[in-house]
């Protein structure tokens, strides 16, 4: 007996012979038109390339790299506009460069 926490399926039963017939019809259709399989494989590969975890990670790293490079530019601008001393620039720039090197 199933525990009371299990969900109850409200779907009507389908006879196996009917299911078999439908499934085999679809299989035959695919075998007669191999381009359908090829199109589906191409679609899935394209989706995997565009949405995969590697691509997401790459985009995150690229955004972080842009932020670090912007930090370097801001430090240089602050120094050039006399908002930051040379000592302050020398103290802060190595940390920013280390962060940048971490992305390469």
Steps between C-alpha positions, in 0.01 A plus 500: 500500500628851411573745781241774541760767406528368144316691230210324338497486121169620359584397145285239333677176418604438141511155353849381418401392147388854419818651645716251313326587174549875551864461600580271207330739256724781624812281482418401142443865411846586636663209317339606174611862549849498655525877446255541792748329731786705360308826549416407858862413576617832354240688706606325820870558434438869433302529820771320698768732362303815574365410841756262644667566835832566328352785301335650809827481691685663211253790493536551875880504472488745211278739699732473801804570282333812360431618858863449600624684192258783578643515852849537355382779270329681789816480710705642215246778441496584872880522496506715185243739651700524825226324696740219591865529595772302328548301822127424510510385138805282569327346803172421327604406146678168583182355653296600196762353265501173696124481458539564127766230466261255666275520192775408256 
